Amino acid sequence: MNDKLLSAPASGLPDVTDALSRRVNADPESVEQGLAQLVLTIVDLLRELMERQALRRIDAGTLDDEQVEKLGQTFMLLQQRMDELVEEFGLTREDLNLNLGPLGNLM
């Protein structure tokens, strides 16, 4: 009796199996690319936040010239590596800018 309840959809409720199978793409290549896009988006967001914080510290005068130089070199290298990874996964920089619906774009 319980088996019937588990296997049959409740009356009045649509069977969502077909909808789920259309939405879930289990292709390993697209899963890898989707994961890469998510990770690179998060890394790019963190890079942007770190750059803004560094600029605030520069404007406040809390960093000496050597620290400013090191930060500049670090952010340039990070940007270069991000560009390489974006290209490696067949993405564009625009792919990393998530649309948050009514909130607008992430970056």
N, CA, C and O atoms as a printed pandas DataFrame, in Angstrom:
     atom_number atom_name residue_name chain_id  residue_number  x_coord  y_coord  z_coord
0              1         N          MET        A               1    0.826   -1.191    0.000
1              2        CA          MET        A               1    0.000    0.000    0.000
2              3         C          MET        A               1    0.867    1.250    0.000
3              4         O          MET        A               1    0.590    2.181   -0.757
4              5         N          ASN        A               2    1.892    1.298    0.814
5              6        CA          ASN        A               2    2.793    2.445    0.825
6              7         C          ASN        A               2    3.523    2.598   -0.498
7              8         O          ASN        A               2    3.819    3.719   -0.911
8              9         N          ASP        A               3    3.823    1.473   -1.182
9             10        CA          ASP        A               3    4.495    1.537   -2.476
10            11         C          ASP        A               3    3.678    2.309   -3.492
11            12         O          ASP        A               3    4.234    3.046   -4.307
12            13         N          LYS        A               4    2.369    2.147   -3.453
13            14        CA          LYS        A               4    1.496    2.862   -4.390
14            15         C          LYS        A               4    1.558    4.364   -4.131
15            16         O          LYS        A               4    1.560    5.163   -5.068
16            17         N          LEU        A               5    1.606    4.737   -2.876
17            18        CA          LEU        A               5    1.655    6.157   -2.533
18            19         C          LEU        A               5    2.965    6.792   -2.992
19            20         O          LEU        A               5    2.985    7.942   -3.432
20            21         N          LEU        A               6    4.044    6.044   -2.887
21            22        CA          LEU        A               6    5.340    6.589   -3.273
22            23         C          LEU        A               6    5.511    6.649   -4.785
23            24         O          LEU        A               6    6.162    7.562   -5.293
24            25         N          SER        A               7    4.942    5.700   -5.506
25            26        CA          SER        A               7    5.180    5.650   -6.944
26            27         C          SER        A               7    4.206    6.500   -7.739
27            28         O          SER        A               7    4.538    6.917   -8.848
28            29         N          ALA        A               8    3.042    6.767   -7.230
29            30        CA          ALA        A               8    2.045    7.533   -7.988
30            31         C          ALA        A               8    2.035    8.972   -7.500
31            32         O          ALA        A               8    2.102    9.230   -6.298
32            33         N          PRO        A               9    1.952    9.917   -8.448
33            34        CA          PRO        A               9    1.862   11.320   -8.016
34            35         C          PRO        A               9    0.528   11.571   -7.332
35            36         O          PRO        A               9   -0.475   10.935   -7.654
36            37         N          ALA        A              10    0.525   12.491   -6.398
37            38        CA          ALA        A              10   -0.708   12.839   -5.706
38            39         C          ALA        A              10   -1.686   13.419   -6.708
39            40         O          ALA        A              10   -1.294   14.108   -7.650
40            41         N          SER        A              11   -2.958   13.134   -6.498
41            42        CA          SER        A              11   -3.961   13.643   -7.434
42            43         C          SER        A              11   -3.956   15.164   -7.408
43            44         O          SER        A              11   -3.874   15.783   -6.347
44            45         N          GLY        A              12   -4.045   15.741   -8.573
45            46        CA          GLY        A              12   -4.055   17.187   -8.681
46            47         C          GLY        A              12   -2.673   17.801   -8.793
47            48         O          GLY        A              12   -2.562   18.979   -9.133
48            49         N          LEU        A              13   -1.610   17.047   -8.519
49            50        CA          LEU        A              13   -0.244   17.559   -8.618
50            51         C          LEU        A              13    0.394   17.044   -9.900
51            52         O          LEU        A              13    0.270   15.859  -10.208
52            53         N          PRO        A              14    1.064   17.893  -10.645
53            54        CA          PRO        A              14    1.697   17.440  -11.884
54            55         C          PRO        A              14    2.903   16.552  -11.593
55            56         O          PRO        A              14    3.559   16.687  -10.561
56            57         N          ASP        A              15    3.177   15.652  -12.513
57            58        CA          ASP        A              15    4.367   14.810  -12.408
58            59         C          ASP        A              15    5.555   15.658  -12.839
59            60         O          ASP        A              15    5.602   16.112  -13.982
60            61         N          VAL        A              16    6.519   15.881  -11.942
61            62        CA          VAL        A              16    7.642   16.775  -12.220
62            63         C          VAL        A              16    8.844   16.056  -12.809
63            64         O          VAL        A              16    9.859   16.693  -13.093
64            65         N          THR        A              17    8.756   14.766  -12.996
65            66        CA          THR        A              17    9.887   13.998  -13.512
66            67         C          THR        A              17   10.360   14.532  -14.848
67            68         O          THR        A              17   11.558   14.718  -15.060
68            69         N          ASP        A              18    9.415   14.783  -15.758
69            70        CA          ASP        A              18    9.786   15.275  -17.082
70            71         C          ASP        A              18   10.411   16.659  -17.004
71            72         O          ASP        A              18   11.389   16.938  -17.699
72            73         N          ALA        A              19    9.861   17.522  -16.171
73            74        CA          ALA        A              19   10.416   18.876  -16.029
74            75         C          ALA        A              19   11.828   18.831  -15.468
75            76         O          ALA        A              19   12.701   19.576  -15.914
76            77         N          LEU        A              20   12.054   17.962  -14.493
77            78        CA          LEU        A              20   13.394   17.857  -13.907
78            79         C          LEU        A              20   14.395   17.311  -14.911
79            80         O          LEU        A              20   15.534   17.774  -14.963
80            81         N          SER        A              21   13.990   16.340  -15.701
81            82        CA          SER        A              21   14.929   15.767  -16.667
82            83         C          SER        A              21   15.302   16.782  -17.737
83            84         O          SER        A              21   16.401   16.714  -18.288
84            85         N          ARG        A              22   14.420   17.713  -18.042
85            86        CA          ARG        A              22   14.745   18.754  -19.022
86            87         C          ARG        A              22   15.685   19.789  -18.427
87            88         O          ARG        A              22   16.494   20.364  -19.156
88            89         N          ARG        A              23   15.603   20.044  -17.133
89            90        CA          ARG        A              23   16.427   21.074  -16.492
90            91         C          ARG        A              23   17.809   20.583  -16.102
91            92         O          ARG        A              23   18.770   21.350  -16.155
92            93         N          VAL        A              24   17.930   19.338  -15.716
93            94        CA          VAL        A              24   19.201   18.812  -15.250
94            95         C          VAL        A              24   19.983   18.311  -16.455
95            96         O          VAL        A              24   19.563   17.378  -17.139
96            97         N          ASN        A              25   21.110   18.935  -16.704
97            98        CA          ASN        A              25   21.964   18.529  -17.801
98            99         C          ASN        A              25   23.161   17.809  -17.192
99           100         O          ASN        A              25   24.031   18.429  -16.580
100          101         N          ALA        A              26   23.190   16.503  -17.367
101          102        CA          ALA        A              26   24.232   15.697  -16.739
102          103         C          ALA        A              26   25.428   15.473  -17.648
103          104         O          ALA        A              26   26.249   14.594  -17.384
104          105         N          ASP        A              27   25.537   16.247  -18.705
105          106        CA          ASP        A              27   26.682   16.130  -19.599
106          107         C          ASP        A              27   27.932   16.560  -18.836
107          108         O          ASP        A              27   28.001   17.694  -18.363
108          109         N          PRO        A              28   28.930   15.667  -18.706
109          110        CA          PRO        A              28   30.126   15.991  -17.902
110          111         C          PRO        A              28   30.829   17.270  -18.339
111          112         O          PRO        A              28   31.327   18.012  -17.493
112          113         N          GLU        A              29   30.880   17.544  -19.634
113          114        CA          GLU        A              29   31.574   18.750  -20.101
114          115         C          GLU        A              29   30.840   20.007  -19.672
115          116         O          GLU        A              29   31.475   20.972  -19.247
116          117         N          SER        A              30   29.508   20.018  -19.773
117          118        CA          SER        A              30   28.780   21.222  -19.379
118          119         C          SER        A              30   28.782   21.392  -17.863
119          120         O          SER        A              30   28.771   22.518  -17.365
120          121         N          VAL        A              31   28.797   20.277  -17.124
121          122        CA          VAL        A              31   28.887   20.367  -15.667
122          123         C          VAL        A              31   30.229   20.981  -15.274
123          124         O          VAL        A              31   30.288   21.849  -14.403
124          125         N          GLU        A              32   31.301   20.530  -15.917
125          126        CA          GLU        A              32   32.631   21.074  -15.631
126          127         C          GLU        A              32   32.694   22.562  -15.963
127          128         O          GLU        A              32   33.239   23.354  -15.195
128          129         N          GLN        A              33   32.134   22.933  -17.106
129          130        CA          GLN        A              33   32.170   24.339  -17.501
130          131         C          GLN        A              33   31.308   25.185  -16.565
131          132         O          GLN        A              33   31.683   26.306  -16.220
132          133         N          GLY        A              34   30.158   24.657  -16.155
133          134        CA          GLY        A              34   29.301   25.385  -15.226
134          135         C          GLY        A              34   29.969   25.589  -13.880
135          136         O          GLY        A              34   29.866   26.658  -13.279
136          137         N          LEU        A              35   30.652   24.561  -13.412
137          138        CA          LEU        A              35   31.373   24.674  -12.145
138          139         C          LEU        A              35   32.525   25.669  -12.268
139          140         O          LEU        A              35   32.752   26.484  -11.374
140          141         N          ALA        A              36   33.245   25.593  -13.381
141          142        CA          ALA        A              36   34.339   26.542  -13.610
142          143         C          ALA        A              36   33.801   27.966  -13.651
143          144         O          ALA        A              36   34.414   28.879  -13.097
144          145         N          GLN        A              37   32.659   28.160  -14.305
145          146        CA          GLN        A              37   32.066   29.495  -14.382
146          147         C          GLN        A              37   31.709   30.002  -12.986
147          148         O          GLN        A              37   31.971   31.160  -12.661
148          149         N          LEU        A              38   31.116   29.149  -12.166
149          150        CA          LEU        A              38   30.750   29.540  -10.808
150          151         C          LEU        A              38   31.978   29.899   -9.976
151          152         O          LEU        A              38   32.003   30.938   -9.316
152          153         N          VAL        A              39   32.997   29.040  -10.009
153          154        CA          VAL        A              39   34.210   29.283   -9.223
154          155         C          VAL        A              39   34.917   30.549   -9.694
155          156         O          VAL        A              39   35.344   31.364   -8.875
156          157         N          LEU        A              40   35.043   30.717  -10.998
157          158        CA          LEU        A              40   35.716   31.908  -11.524
158          159         C          LEU        A              40   34.920   33.173  -11.222
159          160         O          LEU        A              40   35.506   34.233  -11.003
160          161         N          THR        A              41   33.603   33.075  -11.207
161          162        CA          THR        A              41   32.777   34.230  -10.851
162          163         C          THR        A              41   33.031   34.638   -9.407
163          164         O          THR        A              41   33.164   35.824   -9.108
164          165         N          ILE        A              42   33.097   33.661   -8.517
165          166        CA          ILE        A              42   33.360   33.957   -7.098
166          167         C          ILE        A              42   34.755   34.540   -6.924
167          168         O          ILE        A              42   34.935   35.511   -6.190
168          169         N          VAL        A              43   35.745   33.955   -7.596
169          170        CA          VAL        A              43   37.112   34.467   -7.495
170          171         C          VAL        A              43   37.181   35.896   -8.038
171          172         O          VAL        A              43   37.850   36.750   -7.457
172          173         N          ASP        A              44   36.493   36.155   -9.149
173          174        CA          ASP        A              44   36.515   37.497   -9.729
174          175         C          ASP        A              44   35.822   38.502   -8.808
175          176         O          ASP        A              44   36.271   39.642   -8.685
176          177         N          LEU        A              45   34.746   38.090   -8.170
177          178        CA          LEU        A              45   34.070   38.965   -7.215
178          179         C          LEU        A              45   34.987   39.286   -6.037
179          180         O          LEU        A              45   35.077   40.437   -5.609
180          181         N          LEU        A              46   35.664   38.269   -5.518
181          182        CA          LEU        A              46   36.606   38.504   -4.411
182          183         C          LEU        A              46   37.757   39.408   -4.836
183          184         O          LEU        A              46   38.186   40.269   -4.067
184          185         N          ARG        A              47   38.263   39.218   -6.060
185          186        CA          ARG        A              47   39.334   40.073   -6.581
186          187         C          ARG        A              47   38.866   41.524   -6.636
187          188         O          ARG        A              47   39.593   42.438   -6.248
188          189         N          GLU        A              48   37.642   41.724   -7.124
189          190        CA          GLU        A              48   37.086   43.076   -7.212
190          191         C          GLU        A              48   36.977   43.707   -5.825
191          192         O          GLU        A              48   37.324   44.875   -5.650
192          193         N          LEU        A              49   36.503   42.956   -4.853
193          194        CA          LEU        A              49   36.380   43.474   -3.490
194          195         C          LEU        A              49   37.743   43.806   -2.891
195          196         O          LEU        A              49   37.904   44.823   -2.216
196          197         N          MET        A              50   38.727   42.934   -3.145
197          198        CA          MET        A              50   40.080   43.182   -2.634
198          199         C          MET        A              50   40.691   44.423   -3.275
199          200         O          MET        A              50   41.360   45.205   -2.599
200          201         N          GLU        A              51   40.466   44.608   -4.572
201          202        CA          GLU        A              51   40.984   45.810   -5.244
202          203         C          GLU        A              51   40.359   47.068   -4.664
203          204         O          GLU        A              51   41.049   48.063   -4.441
204          205         N          ARG        A              52   39.066   47.028   -4.421
205          206        CA          ARG        A              52   38.394   48.201   -3.851
206          207         C          ARG        A              52   38.927   48.516   -2.453
207          208         O          ARG        A              52   39.133   49.677   -2.102
208          209         N          GLN        A              53   39.145   47.465   -1.664
209          210        CA          GLN        A              53   39.700   47.670   -0.327
210          211         C          GLN        A              53   41.109   48.247   -0.416
211          212         O          GLN        A              53   41.468   49.139    0.353
212          213         N          ALA        A              54   41.904   47.741   -1.350
213          214        CA          ALA        A              54   43.266   48.250   -1.525
214          215         C          ALA        A              54   43.232   49.724   -1.927
215          216         O          ALA        A              54   44.033   50.518   -1.434
216          217         N          LEU        A              55   42.315   50.092   -2.814
217          218        CA          LEU        A              55   42.206   51.500   -3.217
218          219         C          LEU        A              55   41.805   52.387   -2.043
219          220         O          LEU        A              55   42.309   53.502   -1.905
220          221         N          ARG        A              56   40.905   51.899   -1.200
221          222        CA          ARG        A              56   40.525   52.672   -0.008
222          223         C          ARG        A              56   41.731   52.877    0.914
223          224         O          ARG        A              56   41.925   53.956    1.474
224          225         N          ARG        A              57   42.540   51.815    1.060
225          226        CA          ARG        A              57   43.722   51.919    1.922
226          227         C          ARG        A              57   44.762   52.856    1.313
227          228         O          ARG        A              57   45.434   53.590    2.038
228          229         N          ILE        A              58   44.898   52.838   -0.009
229          230        CA          ILE        A              58   45.834   53.755   -0.679
230          231         C          ILE        A              58   45.365   55.192   -0.475
231          232         O          ILE        A              58   46.154   56.069   -0.125
232          233         N          ASP        A              59   44.064   55.425   -0.700
233          234        CA          ASP        A              59   43.510   56.775   -0.532
234          235         C          ASP        A              59   43.644   57.262    0.906
235          236         O          ASP        A              59   43.826   58.455    1.149
236          237         N          ALA        A              60   43.553   56.335    1.859
237          238        CA          ALA        A              60   43.665   56.711    3.276
238          239         C          ALA        A              60   45.115   56.900    3.698
239          240         O          ALA        A              60   45.391   57.410    4.784
240          241         N          GLY        A              61   46.044   56.484    2.832
241          242        CA          GLY        A              61   47.462   56.655    3.142
242          243         C          GLY        A              61   48.013   55.641    4.131
243          244         O          GLY        A              61   49.027   55.902    4.778
244          245         N          THR        A              62   47.366   54.492    4.260
245          246        CA          THR        A              62   47.824   53.494    5.232
246          247         C          THR        A              62   48.816   52.497    4.633
247          248         O          THR        A              62   49.286   51.601    5.335
248          249         N          LEU        A              63   49.137   52.641    3.352
249          250        CA          LEU        A              63   50.107   51.754    2.703
250          251         C          LEU        A              63   51.305   52.557    2.241
251          252         O          LEU        A              63   51.163   53.681    1.760
252          253         N          ASP        A              64   52.497   51.972    2.390
253          254        CA          ASP        A              64   53.679   52.663    1.865
254          255         C          ASP        A              64   53.846   52.316    0.388
255          256         O          ASP        A              64   53.119   51.480   -0.150
256          257         N          ASP        A              65   54.811   52.968   -0.258
257          258        CA          ASP        A              65   55.004   52.795   -1.700
258          259         C          ASP        A              65   55.302   51.348   -2.083
259          260         O          ASP        A              65   54.825   50.868   -3.111
260          261         N          GLU        A              66   56.084   50.654   -1.266
261          262        CA          GLU        A              66   56.429   49.258   -1.557
262          263         C          GLU        A              66   55.183   48.365   -1.511
263          264         O          GLU        A              66   55.014   47.487   -2.356
264          265         N          GLN        A              67   54.325   48.591   -0.532
265          266        CA          GLN        A              67   53.093   47.810   -0.428
266          267         C          GLN        A              67   52.159   48.081   -1.603
267          268         O          GLN        A              67   51.521   47.168   -2.127
268          269         N          VAL        A              68   52.088   49.337   -2.007
269          270        CA          VAL        A              68   51.254   49.699   -3.155
270          271         C          VAL        A              68   51.768   49.002   -4.415
271          272         O          VAL        A              68   50.984   48.486   -5.212
272          273         N          GLU        A              69   53.080   48.991   -4.584
273          274        CA          GLU        A              69   53.695   48.329   -5.749
274          275         C          GLU        A              69   53.405   46.837   -5.743
275          276         O          GLU        A              69   53.054   46.270   -6.777
276          277         N          LYS        A              70   53.549   46.193   -4.582
277          278        CA          LYS        A              70   53.279   44.757   -4.473
278          279         C          LYS        A              70   51.815   44.443   -4.772
279          280         O          LYS        A              70   51.510   43.472   -5.464
280          281         N          LEU        A              71   50.924   45.261   -4.253
281          282        CA          LEU        A              71   49.506   45.056   -4.528
282          283         C          LEU        A              71   49.209   45.193   -6.020
283          284         O          LEU        A              71   48.470   44.389   -6.589
284          285         N          GLY        A              72   49.782   46.201   -6.639
285          286        CA          GLY        A              72   49.576   46.404   -8.071
286          287         C          GLY        A              72   50.045   45.209   -8.888
287          288         O          GLY        A              72   49.343   44.747   -9.787
288          289         N          GLN        A              73   51.236   44.712   -8.568
289          290        CA          GLN        A              73   51.768   43.541   -9.281
290          291         C          GLN        A              73   50.901   42.314   -9.032
291          292         O          GLN        A              73   50.632   41.547   -9.956
292          293         N          THR        A              74   50.466   42.125   -7.805
293          294        CA          THR        A              74   49.632   40.971   -7.466
294          295         C          THR        A              74   48.314   41.002   -8.230
295          296         O          THR        A              74   47.890   39.986   -8.780
296          297         N          PHE        A              75   47.665   42.167   -8.265
297          298        CA          PHE        A              75   46.390   42.265   -8.981
298          299         C          PHE        A              75   46.569   42.104  -10.486
299          300         O          PHE        A              75   45.690   41.561  -11.156
300          301         N          MET        A              76   47.680   42.564  -11.021
301          302        CA          MET        A              76   47.943   42.366  -12.454
302          303         C          MET        A              76   48.141   40.888  -12.764
303          304         O          MET        A              76   47.606   40.386  -13.752
304          305         N          LEU        A              77   48.907   40.185  -11.927
305          306        CA          LEU        A              77   49.114   38.753  -12.131
306          307         C          LEU        A              77   47.809   37.970  -11.973
307          308         O          LEU        A              77   47.547   37.038  -12.734
308          309         N          LEU        A              78   47.001   38.342  -10.996
309          310        CA          LEU        A              78   45.722   37.679  -10.799
310          311         C          LEU        A              78   44.808   37.899  -12.004
311          312         O          LEU        A              78   44.130   36.975  -12.453
312          313         N          GLN        A              79   44.793   39.115  -12.520
313          314        CA          GLN        A              79   43.981   39.413  -13.706
314          315         C          GLN        A              79   44.459   38.591  -14.898
315          316         O          GLN        A              79   43.644   38.060  -15.653
316          317         N          GLN        A              80   45.755   38.484  -15.070
317          318        CA          GLN        A              80   46.326   37.714  -16.169
318          319         C          GLN        A              80   45.950   36.237  -16.041
319          320         O          GLN        A              80   45.568   35.608  -17.028
320          321         N          ARG        A              81   46.054   35.688  -14.845
321          322        CA          ARG        A              81   45.706   34.276  -14.634
322          323         C          ARG        A              81   44.212   34.045  -14.826
323          324         O          ARG        A              81   43.809   33.018  -15.372
324          325         N          MET        A              82   43.392   34.984  -14.385
325          326        CA          MET        A              82   41.946   34.869  -14.590
326          327         C          MET        A              82   41.623   34.836  -16.085
327          328         O          MET        A              82   40.796   34.039  -16.529
328          329         N          ASP        A              83   42.277   35.702  -16.853
329          330        CA          ASP        A              83   42.060   35.706  -18.306
330          331         C          ASP        A              83   42.437   34.364  -18.918
331          332         O          ASP        A              83   41.741   33.870  -19.806
332          333         N          GLU        A              84   43.535   33.769  -18.450
333          334        CA          GLU        A              84   43.961   32.464  -18.947
334          335         C          GLU        A              84   42.935   31.388  -18.616
335          336         O          GLU        A              84   42.606   30.560  -19.466
336          337         N          LEU        A              85   42.428   31.394  -17.387
337          338        CA          LEU        A              85   41.446   30.390  -16.979
338          339         C          LEU        A              85   40.121   30.559  -17.711
339          340         O          LEU        A              85   39.486   29.575  -18.091
340          341         N          VAL        A              86   39.708   31.799  -17.907
341          342        CA          VAL        A              86   38.477   32.063  -18.651
342          343         C          VAL        A              86   38.604   31.494  -20.061
343          344         O          VAL        A              86   37.684   30.845  -20.559
344          345         N          GLU        A              87   39.725   31.735  -20.691
345          346        CA          GLU        A              87   39.959   31.222  -22.041
346          347         C          GLU        A              87   40.047   29.694  -22.038
347          348         O          GLU        A              87   39.511   29.039  -22.932
348          349         N          GLU        A              88   40.714   29.132  -21.043
349          350        CA          GLU        A              88   40.887   27.678  -20.959
350          351         C          GLU        A              88   39.543   26.946  -20.865
351          352         O          GLU        A              88   39.391   25.855  -21.414
352          353         N          PHE        A              89   38.579   27.542  -20.177
353          354        CA          PHE        A              89   37.275   26.916  -20.026
354          355         C          PHE        A              89   36.266   27.377  -21.072
355          356         O          PHE        A              89   35.081   27.059  -20.973
356          357         N          GLY        A              90   36.726   28.122  -22.069
357          358        CA          GLY        A              90   35.845   28.545  -23.151
358          359         C          GLY        A              90   34.788   29.541  -22.718
359          360         O          GLY        A              90   33.685   29.560  -23.263
360          361         N          LEU        A              91   35.119   30.363  -21.747
361          362        CA          LEU        A              91   34.196   31.369  -21.242
362          363         C          LEU        A              91   34.634   32.747  -21.707
363          364         O          LEU        A              91   35.716   32.912  -22.270
364          365         N          THR        A              92   33.791   33.723  -21.467
365          366        CA          THR        A              92   34.148   35.124  -21.689
366          367         C          THR        A              92   34.032   35.848  -20.347
367          368         O          THR        A              92   33.439   35.328  -19.403
368          369         N          ARG        A              93   34.596   37.032  -20.274
369          370        CA          ARG        A              93   34.492   37.818  -19.034
370          371         C          ARG        A              93   33.020   38.136  -18.736
371          372         O          ARG        A              93   32.629   38.242  -17.574
372          373         N          GLU        A              94   32.215   38.285  -19.781
373          374        CA          GLU        A              94   30.789   38.565  -19.591
374          375         C          GLU        A              94   30.081   37.382  -18.935
375          376         O          GLU        A              94   29.095   37.566  -18.221
376          377         N          ASP        A              95   30.582   36.163  -19.177
377          378        CA          ASP        A              95   29.990   34.977  -18.555
378          379         C          ASP        A              95   30.136   34.998  -17.038
379          380         O          ASP        A              95   29.372   34.340  -16.332
380          381         N          LEU        A              96   31.104   35.743  -16.537
381          382        CA          LEU        A              96   31.340   35.805  -15.099
382          383         C          LEU        A              96   30.470   36.844  -14.406
383          384         O          LEU        A              96   30.460   36.929  -13.178
384          385         N          ASN        A              97   29.752   37.622  -15.173
385          386        CA          ASN        A              97   28.895   38.663  -14.616
386          387         C          ASN        A              97   27.478   38.129  -14.533
387          388         O          ASN        A              97   26.738   38.178  -15.515
388          389         N          LEU        A              98   27.087   37.617  -13.364
389          390        CA          LEU        A              98   25.786   36.996  -13.186
390          391         C          LEU        A              98   24.670   38.028  -13.175
391          392         O          LEU        A              98   24.813   39.114  -12.613
392          393         N          ASN        A              99   23.561   37.673  -13.805
393          394        CA          ASN        A              99   22.374   38.510  -13.766
394          395         C          ASN        A              99   21.574   38.119  -12.530
395          396         O          ASN        A              99   21.135   36.976  -12.405
396          397         N          LEU        A             100   21.386   39.061  -11.623
397          398        CA          LEU        A             100   20.690   38.809  -10.369
398          399         C          LEU        A             100   19.228   39.225  -10.430
399          400         O          LEU        A             100   18.613   39.516   -9.405
400          401         N          GLY        A             101   18.681   39.252  -11.632
401          402        CA          GLY        A             101   17.272   39.588  -11.805
402          403         C          GLY        A             101   17.001   41.037  -11.470
403          404         O          GLY        A             101   17.637   41.933  -12.025
404          405         N          PRO        A             102   16.061   41.282  -10.565
405          406        CA          PRO        A             102   15.699   42.674  -10.244
406          407         C          PRO        A             102   16.836   43.472   -9.596
407          408         O          PRO        A             102   16.798   44.703   -9.581
408          409         N          LEU        A             103   17.834   42.783   -9.067
409          410        CA          LEU        A             103   18.958   43.471   -8.451
410          411         C          LEU        A             103   19.980   43.963   -9.478
411          412         O          LEU        A             103   20.852   44.771   -9.156
412          413         N          GLY        A             104   19.869   43.475  -10.709
413          414        CA          GLY        A             104   20.808   43.856  -11.765
414          415         C          GLY        A             104   21.946   42.866  -11.849
415          416         O          GLY        A             104   21.855   41.753  -11.331
416          417         N          ASN        A             105   23.016   43.274  -12.503
417          418        CA          ASN        A             105   24.184   42.411  -12.679
418          419         C          ASN        A             105   25.042   42.410  -11.426
419          420         O          ASN        A             105   25.041   43.367  -10.652
420          421         N          LEU        A             106   25.777   41.317  -11.241
421          422        CA          LEU        A             106   26.640   41.167  -10.080
422          423         C          LEU        A             106   27.742   42.209  -10.071
423          424         O          LEU        A             106   27.986   42.847   -9.047
424          425         N          MET        A             107   28.419   42.390  -11.222
425          426        CA          MET        A             107   29.544   43.335  -11.294
426          427         C          MET        A             107   29.363   44.279  -12.459
427          428         O          MET        A             107   30.204   45.148  -12.687
